[in-house]
């Protein structure tokens, strides 16, 4: 144990070095009488602080640009860890900040840098930390916006982010920039281990060990090497990678910057060129509102469908739209686009082969997918991008670029992979049996809708007509921990339907339950177990998993009335993208979905419904505010006008009650 002396005492030599004055920077501020008379004191004091931090006084009037990032941790000069970040995704982001800053400085601009770091959904799976995950996004977006406004002399903002919540938060912040130019630099991805498991599969070692599928030694070795390089988002097309795709598809990022291998020269090059692009946007007077248009928003939904991206972006894209002042896409909008757009990307975890994100990058990434979509007439290519060019011009450049040819050839050379097997043409995708990604089942258990990534259903369970059909007994759990315990103990059987409730916004901050789906994935009978929940899923989840069930249990949704042993029927048409989830039986009694609706209406909510015992007050407040702002289907945003209107109505009602009480008294 450390002693009092080690904690309280310091070396006497330190005392003699204390000073109260310093000479200050040499030179003088480049100020004029007009500036002294007319500019706010903050602008003038800012110049003093800039000189104090070491900027050359003669260059203090150069245009100022802000670089915001989600950087976390602290690295020594040689990359050695001094203090760890929450995850690899923001561990190397500081290198991108430095690269962009140097480029701005070299072009006679003054870079400022600030950060709002982000948590890791992988690290918080199955823990109370997950209760803060989705709520964090709104808080981070608010902090980033406040940082932007706190540099009132900025000419534009460059945002750098990588992972599940920090990147959507950054896009929400940049989207609010309006007439100011902004550009997004995606933080890239980590590499696959030469001999090991990807970051999605490795999260199942606990469940596999519990089922005697792997040894302790195997789990320890594979767990050590899975993050094969120190920076970047996970190797699968989960929420982090999908968010990078979305940023580029929106036009906020330069072409072919999403999914770049973190730490490599081609990754750093994106920061350099993005800094140049931001300068050009400022020179041309191009603002963020010129990039983020209704057409760009529709394009990004099309690209999301073509990639088969994470269902979590159904929460984030509406939030980005709201921040940009655009109409938020509805469930009906998502349904229409997903019925129209073919899935073209064969990536983890969707398959059928399942290539890593860095291999998708080498195959051509976002612009390669967009080439196919343009040819199919599914994109508005007149939209403007952060490069300064229209999307049409960008895709014309990409088609004939040396970059495209060299990197696609590189994929074949080093991995023996045909890039056209990773990013497929529509005809080739159809021949491979690839179906559209997202379906929105309704029914008597989900009257306001739900979401399933239909590509994650085991193909052997889908009938010849393209329909997944499942009827099973309900196994009801109020907490994720109880569900995991039952799975590990073998108390979930072939054909069951796990009903995990109280996981929505009011119950658990709309927690992500990858721990449940990953545990099921590795059981012998896993594909014959379905999951229903009012929570959400990780982008790497697989299986017949239906989430976002609305209304949630604690908002009076019928999912909160399901009893142990109830018979539930699920039908998902993976081609037409129709689906239903219904109560159709009690014990030995079978009935129609309409009768099930009547019986559910007659039931009272389960007596054990309760919010998670560790749900923070911060998240309770977030849930209340987002519920007043359109809820899950509205992107879980803070809609200030809606919140204020409801508060005012509540205040009027309370005032009326007070008057009535006085009269009655």
FENQUIJO-V298798 format. One record per residue. N is the residue number from 1. PHI is phi in whole degrees, -180 to 180 (999 if undefined). PSI is psi as a letter, one per 40 degrees, with the letter a starting at -180 (999 if undefined). D_FIRST is the distance of its C-alpha to the first C-alpha in Angstrom with 2 decimals. Layout:
N;PHI;PSI;D_FIRST
N;PHI;PSI;D_FIRST
//
This chain:
1;999;i;0.00
2;-67;i;3.80
3;-91;i;6.40
4;-59;d;9.70
5;-61;d;11.58
6;-67;d;10.11
7;-94;d;10.93
8;-94;d;14.09
9;-95;i;15.78
10;-122;i;17.90
11;-68;h;20.08
12;-56;d;23.26
13;-63;d;25.40
14;-69;d;24.79
15;-69;d;26.55
16;-75;e;29.81
17;-94;e;30.18
18;-72;h;30.44
19;-124;i;33.98
20;-116;e;36.01
21;-136;i;38.92
22;-142;i;39.72
23;-67;d;43.17
24;82;i;43.11
25;-65;i;44.83
26;-83;i;48.20
27;100;a;51.33
28;-146;i;52.56
29;-70;i;52.52
30;-84;g;55.57
31;-103;i;56.72
32;-123;i;60.31
33;-56;d;62.07
34;-61;d;62.60
35;-64;d;58.87
36;-64;d;58.13
37;-81;d;60.87
38;-115;d;60.35
39;-87;i;56.85
40;-64;i;54.09
41;-61;d;51.52
42;-62;d;48.83
43;-64;d;50.63
44;-70;d;50.90
45;-66;d;47.32
46;-60;d;46.28
47;-62;d;48.05
48;-61;d;46.13
49;-67;d;42.79
50;-62;d;43.98
51;-65;d;44.90
52;-62;d;41.58
53;-82;e;39.76
54;109;e;41.89
55;-76;i;44.94
56;-61;h;48.12
57;-53;d;50.09
58;-66;e;53.40
59;-109;e;52.20
60;-71;e;50.77
61;-99;e;53.78
62;-63;i;53.41
63;-61;i;53.17
64;-105;h;49.71
65;-129;i;48.31
66;-104;h;45.14
67;-110;h;42.97
68;-109;i;40.82
69;-146;i;38.46
70;-106;f;35.87
71;-53;h;33.56
72;-140;i;29.94
73;84;i;26.91
74;-141;h;26.60
75;-111;i;27.98
76;-74;i;28.04
77;-56;d;31.56
78;-89;e;31.87
79;93;e;30.80
80;-64;i;27.29
81;-71;h;24.94
82;-103;d;22.59
83;-139;h;22.24
84;-76;i;24.14
85;-87;i;27.05
86;-71;d;27.89
87;-163;i;30.50
88;-64;d;32.48
89;-59;d;35.33
90;-112;e;33.94
91;-67;d;31.78
92;-105;e;34.68
93;-60;d;36.67
94;-59;d;35.64
95;-67;d;37.80
96;-68;d;40.78
97;-58;d;40.12
98;-63;d;40.16
99;-64;d;43.30
100;-65;d;45.15
101;-64;d;44.14
102;-61;d;45.44
103;-67;d;48.68
104;-63;d;49.18
105;-61;d;48.56
106;-66;d;51.03
107;-102;f;53.61
108;58;f;53.23
109;-123;i;51.21
110;-106;h;47.97
111;-86;h;45.21
112;-112;i;42.56
113;-132;h;39.59
114;-141;i;37.56
115;-147;i;35.60
116;-135;h;34.85
117;-72;i;32.69
118;-134;i;33.27
119;-83;i;31.68
120;-120;h;32.43
121;-66;d;34.62
122;-65;d;33.64
123;-68;d;29.93
124;-97;e;30.77
125;-56;h;33.41
126;76;e;33.10
127;-120;i;30.32
128;-66;e;30.52
129;-61;d;30.16
130;-66;d;33.78
131;-69;e;34.93
132;-102;e;34.37
133;-61;c;35.93
134;-69;d;39.59
135;-62;d;39.10
136;-56;d;36.86
137;-54;d;39.93
138;-65;d;41.86
139;-64;d;39.00
140;-64;d;38.41
141;-60;d;42.16
142;-66;d;42.29
143;-63;d;39.50
144;-63;d;41.18
145;-64;d;44.53
146;-65;d;43.14
147;-64;d;41.70
148;-61;d;45.13
149;-69;d;46.94
150;-79;e;44.54
151;-115;g;46.03
152;-66;e;49.63
153;-91;e;50.91
154;-64;i;49.98
155;-102;e;52.86
156;178;i;51.19
157;-132;h;47.98
158;-113;h;46.58
159;-107;h;44.13
160;-127;h;41.87
161;-159;i;40.29
162;-132;d;39.95
163;-113;a;38.83
164;-53;d;39.70
165;-112;d;39.18
166;-63;d;38.51
167;-71;d;41.81
168;-58;d;43.99
169;-62;d;42.38
170;-64;d;43.21
171;-65;d;46.76
172;-62;d;47.16
173;-66;d;46.14
174;-62;d;48.44
175;-61;d;51.23
176;-85;e;51.36
177;-70;d;52.15
178;61;b;55.90
179;-77;e;57.81
180;-77;h;54.79
181;-73;i;54.38
182;-149;i;51.26
183;-147;i;50.30
184;-111;h;47.65
185;-110;h;45.88
186;-68;i;44.56
187;-80;e;41.20
188;84;a;42.51
189;-132;i;41.33
190;-89;i;39.12
191;-89;i;40.77
192;-75;i;41.36
193;-68;i;39.62
194;-64;d;42.17
195;-142;g;41.48
196;178;a;39.64
197;-112;i;39.81
198;-75;i;40.06
199;-69;e;37.49
200;-78;d;39.66
201;-65;d;40.09
202;-65;d;36.46
203;-75;e;35.56
204;-106;e;37.44
205;-63;d;35.39
206;-64;d;34.00
207;-67;d;37.53
208;-68;d;39.00
209;-67;d;36.46
210;-62;d;37.13
211;-96;e;40.81
212;61;f;40.29
213;-89;d;41.63
214;-138;i;38.86
215;-92;i;36.34
216;-60;d;32.57
217;-64;d;32.93
218;-64;d;35.47
219;-60;d;33.43
220;-67;d;30.39
221;-70;d;32.61
222;-66;d;34.76
223;-63;d;31.93
224;-72;d;30.37
225;-102;e;33.61
226;-64;d;35.31
227;-88;g;34.44
228;-73;d;36.21
229;-130;i;35.95
230;-74;e;33.14
231;-126;i;35.17
232;101;i;37.85
233;-77;i;38.69
234;-62;i;39.16
235;-81;e;41.99
236;-111;i;44.10
237;-85;g;46.44
238;-91;a;44.21
239;-66;d;43.68
240;-62;d;42.01
241;-65;d;44.75
242;-63;d;47.48
243;-64;d;46.32
244;-64;d;46.63
245;-59;d;50.12
246;-63;d;50.97
247;-60;d;50.01
248;-72;d;52.33
249;-65;d;55.08
250;-69;e;55.09
251;95;e;55.87
252;-77;d;52.67
253;-111;i;51.48
254;-67;i;53.43
255;-62;i;55.16
256;59;f;53.23
257;-111;d;49.75
258;-67;i;48.34
259;73;e;46.44
260;-69;i;46.14
261;-71;h;43.55
262;-59;i;40.45
263;88;e;39.59
264;-92;i;43.04
265;-55;d;45.65
266;-67;d;47.94
267;-74;d;45.17
268;-63;d;44.53
269;-58;d;48.30
270;-63;d;48.44
271;-68;d;46.37
272;-60;d;48.68
273;-70;d;51.82
274;-68;d;50.52
275;-63;d;49.97
276;-63;d;53.57
277;-64;d;54.79
278;-64;d;53.17
279;-61;d;54.95
280;-67;d;58.22
281;-58;d;57.83
282;-64;d;57.47
283;-65;d;60.52
284;-83;e;62.58
285;73;f;61.56
286;-89;h;60.29
287;-102;i;57.92
288;-61;d;55.72
289;-65;d;58.39
290;-77;d;60.78
291;-91;d;58.56
292;-88;g;57.49
293;-120;i;60.83
294;-56;d;62.04
295;-67;d;63.29
296;-64;d;59.91
297;-65;d;58.31
298;-66;d;60.82
299;-57;d;60.28
300;-69;d;56.57
301;-68;d;57.32
302;-65;d;59.76
303;-67;d;57.23
304;-57;d;54.60
305;-66;d;57.16
306;-67;d;58.12
307;-79;d;54.53
308;71;f;53.84
309;-75;i;50.78
310;-60;i;48.08
311;-68;e;49.31
312;-64;d;46.50
313;-71;e;48.66
314;-68;e;51.07
315;-89;d;48.53
316;-88;d;47.81
317;-64;d;51.31
318;-60;d;52.74
319;-68;d;49.83
320;-66;d;50.61
321;-61;d;54.27
322;-61;d;53.55
323;-64;d;51.53
324;-85;e;54.50
325;78;f;56.94
326;-101;i;58.60
327;-60;h;59.72
328;-78;h;57.08
329;-64;i;58.32
330;-97;i;59.17
331;-58;d;58.77
332;-65;d;62.47
333;-63;d;61.92
334;-62;d;59.27
335;-60;d;61.58
336;-62;d;64.52
337;-69;d;62.68
338;-69;d;61.05
339;-75;d;64.49
340;-93;d;65.95
341;-102;h;63.37
342;-78;i;62.79
343;-81;h;59.37
344;-120;e;59.41
345;-110;h;55.87
346;-99;g;54.66
347;-134;i;50.87
348;-60;i;47.86
349;-96;e;47.67
350;-77;d;51.37
351;76;a;53.09
352;-75;d;55.52
353;-85;d;53.92
354;90;g;50.79
355;-87;i;50.11
356;-78;i;46.85
357;-61;d;46.74
358;-66;d;46.78
359;-73;d;49.93
360;-64;d;51.44
361;-60;d;50.75
362;-66;d;52.53
363;-72;e;55.40
364;128;e;56.01
365;54;a;53.71
366;-61;d;54.99
367;-65;d;58.12
368;-67;d;59.31
369;-63;d;59.15
370;-67;d;60.89
371;-58;d;63.68
372;-64;d;64.54
373;-69;d;64.28
374;-64;d;66.54
375;-62;d;69.09
376;-83;e;69.05
377;73;f;69.70
378;-101;e;66.53
379;-119;i;65.07
380;-94;h;66.19
381;-92;e;65.95
382;-85;e;67.26
383;-65;i;63.85
384;-90;i;62.18
385;-122;i;58.84
386;-66;e;56.23
387;-71;e;57.79
388;97;e;60.78
389;-101;i;62.97
390;-74;i;64.29
391;-61;d;62.91
392;-60;d;66.26
393;-66;d;65.90
394;-61;d;62.34
395;-71;d;63.49
396;-63;d;66.50
397;-62;d;64.19
398;-61;d;61.85
399;-57;d;64.73
400;-106;e;65.88
401;-75;i;62.62
402;-65;d;61.41
403;-58;d;57.91
404;-60;d;59.14
405;-63;d;61.06
406;-68;d;58.40
407;-74;d;55.48
408;-66;d;57.54
409;-67;d;58.67
410;-62;d;55.09
411;-61;d;54.15
412;-68;d;56.97
413;-66;d;56.16
414;-94;d;52.45
415;-119;e;52.35
416;67;f;55.98
417;-111;h;56.20
418;-77;h;59.29
419;-58;d;58.17
420;-76;e;60.98
421;-89;e;59.25
422;-94;d;56.18
423;-115;h;58.11
424;-100;i;61.40
425;-72;i;64.72
426;-55;d;65.84
427;-68;d;68.36
428;-67;d;65.92
429;-64;d;63.35
430;-62;d;66.00
431;-65;d;66.96
432;-84;e;63.33
433;80;e;63.25
434;-77;h;60.72
435;-112;i;61.04
436;-61;i;59.96
437;-92;d;56.42
438;-107;h;56.11
439;-126;i;58.05
440;-122;g;57.95
441;-64;i;58.89
442;-121;a;60.19
443;129;a;61.61
444;-71;e;61.34
445;-97;e;57.54
446;-139;g;57.06
447;-63;d;59.84
448;-104;e;58.24
449;106;i;57.24
450;-161;a;54.42
451;-136;h;53.39
452;-137;h;53.32
453;-86;g;52.83
454;-65;d;55.85
455;-69;e;55.14
456;-86;e;52.09
457;-74;h;54.34
458;-57;h;54.98
459;-56;d;58.46
460;-69;e;59.66
461;-93;e;59.51
462;-96;h;61.81
463;-69;i;65.50
464;-61;d;68.28
465;-84;e;68.99
466;83;e;65.46
467;-110;h;64.29
468;-92;h;61.15
469;-127;h;61.97
470;-147;h;59.63
471;-127;h;60.16
472;-156;i;57.41
473;-86;i;55.84
474;-75;h;53.16
475;-114;h;49.64
476;-98;h;48.14
477;-133;h;44.44
478;-90;d;42.97
479;-128;i;39.58
480;-63;d;38.64
481;-60;d;36.07
482;-66;d;38.92
483;-66;d;41.10
484;-62;d;38.53
485;-60;d;37.92
486;-64;d;41.69
487;-65;d;42.13
488;-66;d;39.46
489;-85;e;40.88
490;79;f;44.37
491;-94;e;45.69
492;-115;h;47.38
493;-114;i;50.71
494;-51;h;53.31
495;93;e;55.20
496;-67;i;52.82
497;-120;h;52.20
498;-74;h;48.62
499;-114;h;48.87
500;-104;h;45.51
501;-117;i;45.99
502;65;f;44.13
503;-108;e;42.61
504;-73;a;44.74
505;-54;d;43.84
506;-74;d;43.86
507;-87;d;42.19
508;-151;f;39.30
509;67;f;39.91
510;53;g;42.20
511;-64;i;39.42
512;-96;h;39.87
513;-115;f;40.09
514;-61;d;39.94
515;-57;d;37.75
516;-71;d;40.86
517;-68;d;43.38
518;-71;d;41.33
519;-65;d;40.78
520;-65;d;44.52
521;-57;d;45.47
522;-105;e;44.32
523;-90;i;45.92
524;-57;d;49.26
525;-105;e;51.12
526;-54;d;49.15
527;-67;e;52.15
528;-98;e;53.95
529;-117;h;51.39
530;-103;i;51.74
531;-129;h;49.26
532;-118;h;50.23
533;-157;i;47.79
534;-92;e;47.76
535;-89;a;44.58
536;-127;i;44.68
537;-117;i;44.03
538;-67;i;42.20
539;-65;e;44.59
540;-99;e;43.86
541;-65;i;44.81
542;-133;i;47.76
543;110;i;50.06
544;-80;g;52.41
545;-117;h;50.00
546;-109;h;51.50
547;-122;a;49.27
548;59;f;49.70
549;-61;h;51.94
550;-128;i;53.41
551;-66;i;53.48
552;-71;i;49.99
553;-56;d;49.64
554;-79;e;48.27
555;-105;e;51.16
556;87;e;53.71
557;-64;i;54.21
558;-62;d;56.02
559;-60;d;53.10
560;-82;e;51.47
561;-113;e;54.36
562;-70;h;54.09
563;-113;i;53.82
564;-54;h;52.61
565;91;e;55.48
566;-56;i;57.42
567;-96;h;59.33
568;-119;h;58.51
569;-115;h;60.63
570;-122;h;59.46
571;-137;h;61.84
572;-128;h;60.93
573;-87;h;63.71
574;-75;e;61.91
575;-97;d;65.05
576;-82;e;66.35
577;59;f;62.83
578;-109;i;63.76
579;-160;i;61.63
580;-148;i;61.36
581;-140;h;58.97
582;-136;i;60.67
583;-77;h;60.50
584;-131;e;63.53
585;-169;i;63.11
586;-131;h;61.93
587;55;b;61.78
588;-92;e;65.16
589;-87;h;66.76
590;-116;i;67.20
591;-154;i;68.38
592;-81;i;68.74
593;-58;d;66.18
594;-64;d;68.38
595;-66;d;68.24
596;-61;d;64.48
597;-64;d;64.31
598;-65;d;66.37
599;-69;d;64.20
600;-64;d;60.98
601;-63;d;62.49
602;-77;d;63.37
603;-75;i;59.88
604;-94;i;57.24
605;-59;i;53.73
606;-57;i;51.35
607;-71;e;49.72
608;-95;e;46.26
609;-62;h;46.21
610;-163;i;43.06
611;-68;i;40.81
612;-56;h;37.45
613;-61;d;35.16
614;-101;e;32.53
615;-61;h;35.20
616;-70;i;33.93
617;-60;d;36.26
618;-57;d;36.38
619;-76;d;37.95
620;-60;d;40.25
621;-66;d;41.60
622;-56;d;42.04
623;-62;d;43.96
624;-66;d;46.25
625;-69;d;47.02
626;-72;d;47.71
627;-63;d;49.86
628;-76;e;51.92
629;-116;e;52.23
630;110;e;53.80
631;64;a;50.95
632;-60;d;50.05
633;-71;e;53.42
634;-92;e;53.17
635;93;e;49.96
636;54;f;47.52
637;-99;i;48.10
638;-102;h;48.23
639;-95;g;51.97
640;-57;d;52.07
641;-62;d;55.78
642;-66;d;55.55
643;-64;d;52.56
644;-64;d;54.27
645;-62;d;57.53
646;-69;d;55.95
647;-65;d;54.16
648;-66;d;57.47
649;-63;d;59.28
650;-65;d;56.70
651;-66;d;57.07
652;-64;d;60.85
653;-64;d;60.69
654;-64;d;58.44
655;-63;d;60.84
656;-64;d;63.73
657;-64;d;62.02
658;-65;d;61.44
659;-62;d;65.12
660;-62;d;66.18
661;-63;d;64.03
662;-66;d;65.64
663;-65;d;69.09
664;-63;d;68.42
665;-71;999;67.18
//
